[in-house]
Amino acid sequence: MFSNLSNRLLVFSIFIIGLPSILGCSTNPSVSQENASALVEATIPKGMVLIPSGSFPMGGKSEQAYADEFPVHKVTVSSFYMDATEVTNAEFAEFVNATGYLTIAEKDIDWEELKSQVPAGTPKPPDSVLMAGSLVFKPTDGPVSLEDYSQWWHWTTGANWRQPEGPGSSIEDRMNHPVVHISWEDANTYAKWAGKRLPTEAEWEWASSGGNAENIYPWGNEPIEKATNKANFWQGFFPYQNNNLDGFFGTAPVKSYEPNQFSLYDMAGNVWEWCQDRYNISTYEQYEEKGIVSDPKGSEEYYDPLEPLSPKHVIRGGSFLCNDSYCSGYRVTRRMSSSKDSGFNHTGFRCVKDHE
């Protein structure tokens, strides 16, 4: 659904568990709980939150759940640190200034690489289509078939993280917004530079739930039509009428809404977030007979029957475009996928770090 390669072709075709032993094994009875808590807090990397270990039933828990969210299976994850917010333009700019890195969207498309992921015999597109760029959302003038996403996604030469809507746009007044037009490869490169990594799909779902396996959304179970102040998503009729009840048409500054029970912001809406796992529509079936699965890393194989030649990774959390009529991506358990070299103006990421 979110394959950048296929879309390019469409252009022309709180509780705490498992903390360091200083909380429960101190040999100094004079150490107060307040001092111990301060010591623990001092060890948490800046801008991150310690997510406790836990076990939970992973998978669909509402009538909106899709087939790839089943079967529900028991998962245990170890404790880890997670960025409290999505990576911002300011943070990504710091990385680029330090390394000179160019994102996928800033590079011309290599046809030799692209053609291995499309059906044999696909003709080479015009050179103008192979110029550096990315996909940008543009609302339609009225109702359209929700099966034809080329109606609202437009290949835009020159669109990238610095120019989210294409040439002439800027992030100058959006430095505290999540960075967008980021591919899986871009996100991984940033994470390694920062001494972090991308979350597994299981880690992401556990963190999003805030430790409550009954939560349909990161904020709980309050129906989406009553939750316009909980997250940045599309209110109205997608993709042509956005009532902006949450205050934003596009991305919102991070921390614009209340955090979930783990003190994480924007685990629903704003931008889709990359996970490290390969996307396989049958991933959960692979776990069905294994009992409790500890720290799963996802499938060893890529497989999306809709685009079997495209290597995809999991994205989670939904974006400012999510609506019940279209994707319900703001649900805790919603799985989506995108080709690893994709970039859209609603896709970003956050990082995690092992808790040692």
C-alpha positions as CSV (number, residue, x, y, z in Angstrom):
1,M,0.0,0.0,0.0
2,F,2.8,2.4,0.8
3,S,5.5,1.0,-1.5
4,N,7.6,4.0,-2.8
5,L,8.7,2.0,-5.8
6,S,5.3,1.0,-6.9
7,N,4.0,4.5,-6.3
8,R,6.8,5.9,-8.5
9,L,5.6,3.6,-11.2
10,L,2.0,4.8,-10.6
11,V,3.3,8.3,-11.6
12,F,3.8,7.1,-15.0
13,S,1.6,4.0,-14.9
14,I,3.3,3.6,35.0
15,F,4.7,0.6,36.8
16,I,8.4,-0.3,36.6
17,I,9.8,-3.8,36.1
18,G,13.4,-4.9,35.6
19,L,15.1,-1.7,36.6
20,P,18.8,-1.8,37.7
21,S,19.4,-3.7,40.9
22,I,19.9,-0.4,42.8
23,L,16.1,-0.2,43.2
24,G,15.7,-3.5,45.0
25,C,19.1,-4.8,46.0
26,S,20.8,-1.9,47.7
27,T,23.1,-2.9,50.5
28,N,22.9,0.6,51.9
29,P,19.6,0.9,54.0
30,S,20.2,4.7,54.2
31,V,19.6,5.2,50.5
32,S,16.1,6.7,50.2
33,Q,13.6,5.9,47.5
34,E,13.9,9.5,46.3
35,N,17.6,9.2,45.9
36,A,17.3,5.8,44.2
37,S,14.8,7.2,41.8
38,A,17.1,10.2,41.0
39,L,20.0,7.8,40.4
40,V,17.9,5.7,38.0
41,E,16.7,8.8,36.2
42,A,20.3,10.0,35.8
43,T,21.1,6.8,33.8
44,I,18.3,7.2,31.3
45,P,19.7,8.7,28.0
46,K,18.6,12.2,27.3
47,G,15.2,12.5,25.6
48,M,14.4,8.8,26.2
49,V,12.0,6.9,28.5
50,L,12.7,3.6,30.2
51,I,10.0,1.1,29.1
52,P,9.7,-1.7,31.6
53,S,9.8,-5.4,30.6
54,G,6.4,-7.1,30.3
55,S,4.2,-9.8,28.8
56,F,1.2,-9.1,26.7
57,P,-1.1,-10.7,24.1
58,M,0.1,-9.2,20.8
59,G,-2.3,-8.7,18.0
60,G,-5.8,-7.5,17.1
61,K,-8.2,-6.6,19.8
62,S,-11.1,-4.7,18.1
63,E,-13.6,-5.1,15.2
64,Q,-11.3,-3.0,13.0
65,A,-8.4,-5.5,13.2
66,Y,-7.0,-6.8,9.9
67,A,-6.1,-10.4,9.1
68,D,-2.4,-9.7,9.5
69,E,-3.0,-8.8,13.2
70,F,-3.9,-12.4,13.9
71,P,-3.5,-14.8,15.5
72,V,-3.1,-13.1,18.8
73,H,-0.1,-14.6,20.6
74,K,1.7,-14.1,23.9
75,V,4.9,-12.0,23.8
76,T,7.4,-11.0,26.4
77,V,9.7,-8.1,25.9
78,S,12.8,-7.0,27.9
79,S,13.1,-3.5,29.2
80,F,14.5,-0.9,26.8
81,Y,14.8,2.9,26.4
82,M,12.6,4.6,23.8
83,D,12.7,8.2,22.4
84,A,9.9,10.1,24.1
85,T,9.1,11.8,20.8
86,E,9.5,11.1,17.1
87,V,12.8,12.3,15.8
88,T,12.4,16.0,14.9
89,N,13.7,18.1,12.0
90,A,16.1,19.8,14.5
91,E,17.5,16.4,15.6
92,F,17.8,15.1,12.0
93,A,19.5,18.4,10.9
94,E,22.1,17.9,13.6
95,F,22.8,14.4,12.2
96,V,23.1,15.7,8.6
97,N,25.3,18.6,9.6
98,A,27.6,16.2,11.4
99,T,27.8,13.5,8.7
100,G,26.8,15.1,5.4
101,Y,24.3,12.4,4.9
102,L,21.9,12.4,1.9
103,T,18.5,10.8,2.3
104,I,17.1,8.4,-0.3
105,A,14.7,11.2,-1.4
106,E,17.6,13.4,-2.2
107,K,19.2,11.0,-4.6
108,D,18.2,10.2,-8.2
109,I,16.6,6.8,-8.7
110,D,18.8,4.0,-9.9
111,W,16.7,2.2,-12.6
112,E,18.9,-0.9,-12.4
113,E,18.0,-1.3,-8.8
114,L,14.4,-0.4,-9.2
115,K,13.6,-2.8,-12.0
116,S,14.5,-5.8,-9.9
117,Q,11.5,-5.0,-7.7
118,V,8.9,-4.6,-10.5
119,P,7.3,-7.1,-12.9
120,A,9.6,-8.3,-15.6
121,G,9.3,-6.3,-18.8
122,T,8.3,-3.1,-17.1
123,P,9.5,-0.3,-19.4
124,K,12.0,2.2,-18.1
125,P,10.2,5.4,-17.1
126,P,11.3,8.8,-18.4
127,D,14.4,10.3,-16.8
128,S,12.3,13.1,-15.4
129,V,10.5,10.5,-13.2
130,L,13.8,9.1,-12.0
131,M,15.0,12.4,-10.6
132,A,15.3,12.8,-6.8
133,G,12.0,13.3,-5.1
134,S,9.3,11.7,-3.0
135,L,5.6,11.3,-2.6
136,V,3.5,14.2,-1.3
137,F,-0.1,14.1,-0.1
138,K,-2.6,16.4,-1.9
139,P,-6.2,16.4,-1.0
140,T,-8.7,15.5,-3.7
141,D,-11.5,17.8,-4.8
142,G,-14.2,15.4,-3.7
143,P,-14.9,11.7,-3.0
144,V,-12.7,9.2,-4.8
145,S,-12.2,5.4,-4.6
146,L,-10.1,4.6,-1.5
147,E,-8.6,1.7,-3.5
148,D,-6.8,4.2,-5.8
149,Y,-4.2,6.0,-3.6
150,S,-2.6,7.6,-6.7
151,Q,-5.5,10.0,-6.4
152,W,-3.9,11.7,-3.4
153,W,-0.3,10.7,-3.5
154,H,1.8,12.7,-6.0
155,W,5.3,12.1,-7.1
156,T,7.1,15.4,-6.5
157,T,10.5,16.1,-7.8
158,G,12.6,17.9,-5.2
159,A,10.4,16.8,-2.2
160,N,12.6,15.7,0.7
161,W,13.0,16.2,4.5
162,R,14.1,19.8,3.9
163,Q,11.2,20.6,1.5
164,P,8.3,18.5,2.7
165,E,5.8,19.7,0.1
166,G,8.4,20.1,-2.6
167,P,10.4,23.0,-4.0
168,G,9.4,26.3,-2.3
169,S,8.4,24.6,1.0
170,S,10.6,24.7,4.1
171,I,11.0,23.4,7.6
172,E,12.3,26.7,8.9
173,D,9.2,27.1,11.2
174,R,8.9,23.4,11.8
175,M,12.1,22.4,13.5
176,N,10.1,20.8,16.4
177,H,7.9,18.8,14.0
178,P,8.8,15.2,13.2
179,V,11.2,14.8,10.3
180,V,9.5,13.2,7.2
181,H,10.3,11.7,3.8
182,I,12.5,9.3,5.7
183,S,13.2,5.8,4.4
184,W,13.9,2.7,6.5
185,E,17.5,3.0,5.4
186,D,17.7,6.6,6.4
187,A,16.2,5.9,9.8
188,N,18.7,3.0,10.4
189,T,21.6,5.2,9.5
190,Y,20.5,7.9,11.9
191,A,19.9,5.4,14.7
192,K,23.4,3.9,14.4
193,W,24.9,7.4,14.4
194,A,23.0,8.2,17.6
195,G,24.0,4.9,19.2
196,K,20.5,3.5,19.1
197,R,18.4,1.3,16.8
198,L,14.9,1.0,15.5
199,P,12.3,-0.7,17.7
200,T,11.0,-4.2,17.0
201,E,7.3,-4.4,16.2
202,A,6.7,-6.1,19.5
203,E,8.6,-3.4,21.5
204,W,6.6,-0.7,19.6
205,E,3.2,-2.3,20.4
206,W,4.1,-2.8,24.1
207,A,5.3,0.8,24.4
208,S,2.2,2.1,22.6
209,S,-0.2,0.3,24.9
210,G,1.4,2.0,27.9
211,G,1.5,-1.4,29.6
212,N,-2.3,-2.0,29.4
213,A,-3.1,-4.9,27.1
214,E,-6.8,-3.8,26.9
215,N,-5.9,-0.4,25.3
216,I,-7.2,-0.1,21.7
217,Y,-5.5,3.2,21.4
218,P,-2.4,4.7,23.2
219,W,-4.8,6.9,25.2
220,G,-7.1,4.0,26.2
221,N,-10.5,3.1,24.7
222,E,-12.2,6.4,24.3
223,P,-13.8,6.3,20.8
224,I,-11.9,8.0,18.1
225,E,-14.8,10.5,17.3
226,K,-14.4,11.7,20.9
227,A,-10.6,11.8,20.9
228,T,-9.8,14.8,18.7
229,N,-7.7,16.2,21.4
230,K,-5.7,13.0,21.9
231,A,-3.7,12.8,18.7
232,N,-3.1,14.3,15.2
233,F,-5.2,12.4,12.7
234,W,-7.7,13.2,9.9
235,Q,-11.2,14.2,11.0
236,G,-13.8,14.4,8.3
237,F,-14.0,12.7,5.0
238,F,-10.8,11.3,3.7
239,P,-9.1,12.4,1.4
240,Y,-10.9,15.6,0.5
241,Q,-12.3,17.2,3.7
242,N,-10.3,17.6,6.9
243,N,-12.2,19.4,9.6
244,N,-8.9,20.0,11.5
245,L,-10.6,19.4,14.9
246,D,-7.2,18.5,16.3
247,G,-5.7,21.8,15.2
248,F,-3.4,20.6,12.4
249,F,-3.8,19.8,8.8
250,G,-0.3,18.3,8.4
251,T,2.3,17.4,11.0
252,A,2.1,18.8,14.5
253,P,5.0,19.8,16.8
254,V,6.0,16.9,19.0
255,K,4.4,17.0,22.5
256,S,1.3,18.7,21.2
257,Y,-0.8,16.1,22.9
258,E,-0.7,14.3,26.3
259,P,1.7,11.3,26.5
260,N,0.5,7.8,27.1
261,Q,1.1,5.9,30.4
262,F,4.7,5.3,29.6
263,S,5.3,9.1,29.0
264,L,5.6,8.6,25.2
265,Y,4.2,11.2,22.8
266,D,2.5,10.8,19.5
267,M,2.3,7.0,19.6
268,A,-0.8,7.5,17.5
269,G,-1.0,9.8,14.6
270,N,1.4,12.6,13.4
271,V,3.7,10.3,11.4
272,W,4.1,6.6,10.7
273,E,7.1,5.2,12.5
274,W,9.5,2.6,11.1
275,C,10.2,-0.6,13.0
276,Q,13.2,-2.9,12.3
277,D,11.1,-5.9,11.4
278,R,10.6,-7.2,7.9
279,Y,6.9,-7.1,6.9
280,N,5.3,-10.5,6.3
281,I,1.6,-10.8,6.2
282,S,1.9,-14.2,8.0
283,T,4.4,-13.2,10.7
284,Y,2.0,-13.9,13.6
285,E,1.1,-17.4,12.2
286,Q,4.8,-18.3,12.7
287,Y,4.5,-17.7,16.4
288,E,1.1,-19.4,17.0
289,E,2.5,-22.7,18.2
290,K,5.6,-21.4,20.1
291,G,3.9,-20.5,23.4
292,I,5.3,-17.3,24.9
293,V,7.7,-15.7,22.4
294,S,10.5,-13.7,24.0
295,D,11.8,-10.5,22.3
296,P,10.6,-11.5,18.8
297,K,12.5,-9.9,15.9
298,G,9.9,-10.6,13.2
299,S,9.9,-12.7,10.1
300,E,13.1,-13.8,8.4
301,E,11.3,-13.3,5.0
302,Y,9.6,-10.4,3.3
303,Y,6.1,-11.1,2.0
304,D,3.3,-8.8,1.0
305,P,1.0,-10.6,-1.5
306,L,0.0,-7.3,-3.0
307,E,3.6,-6.4,-3.9
308,P,5.6,-9.6,-3.6
309,L,8.8,-8.2,-5.2
310,S,9.1,-5.3,-2.9
311,P,11.1,-5.8,0.4
312,K,9.0,-4.0,3.0
313,H,9.4,-3.2,6.7
314,V,6.7,-2.6,9.3
315,I,5.5,0.9,10.1
316,R,3.4,1.6,13.1
317,G,1.3,4.3,14.7
318,G,-0.6,6.0,11.9
319,S,-0.2,9.6,10.7
320,F,-2.0,12.9,10.3
321,L,-3.8,11.3,7.4
322,C,-5.3,8.3,9.3
323,N,-9.1,8.0,9.4
324,D,-11.4,5.1,10.2
325,S,-12.6,5.0,6.7
326,Y,-9.1,4.5,5.4
327,C,-6.6,2.9,7.7
328,S,-7.3,3.3,11.4
329,G,-3.6,3.4,11.9
330,Y,-3.8,5.0,15.3
331,R,-4.8,1.7,16.8
332,V,-2.1,0.1,19.0
333,T,-2.1,-3.2,17.1
334,R,-2.4,-1.8,13.5
335,R,0.3,-3.2,11.2
336,M,1.3,-1.4,8.0
337,S,4.2,-1.8,5.6
338,S,6.3,0.3,3.3
339,S,9.2,-0.6,1.0
340,K,12.5,0.0,2.7
341,D,13.5,2.8,0.3
342,S,10.2,4.6,0.6
343,G,9.7,8.2,1.6
344,F,6.5,10.1,2.2
345,N,5.6,13.3,3.9
346,H,3.8,11.3,6.6
347,T,6.6,8.9,7.5
348,G,9.2,9.4,10.2
349,F,10.6,7.4,13.1
350,R,11.8,7.2,16.7
351,C,14.6,5.2,18.1
352,V,15.2,2.8,21.0
353,K,18.2,1.7,23.0
354,D,18.9,-1.6,24.8
355,H,18.6,-1.4,28.6
356,E,21.7,-3.0,30.0
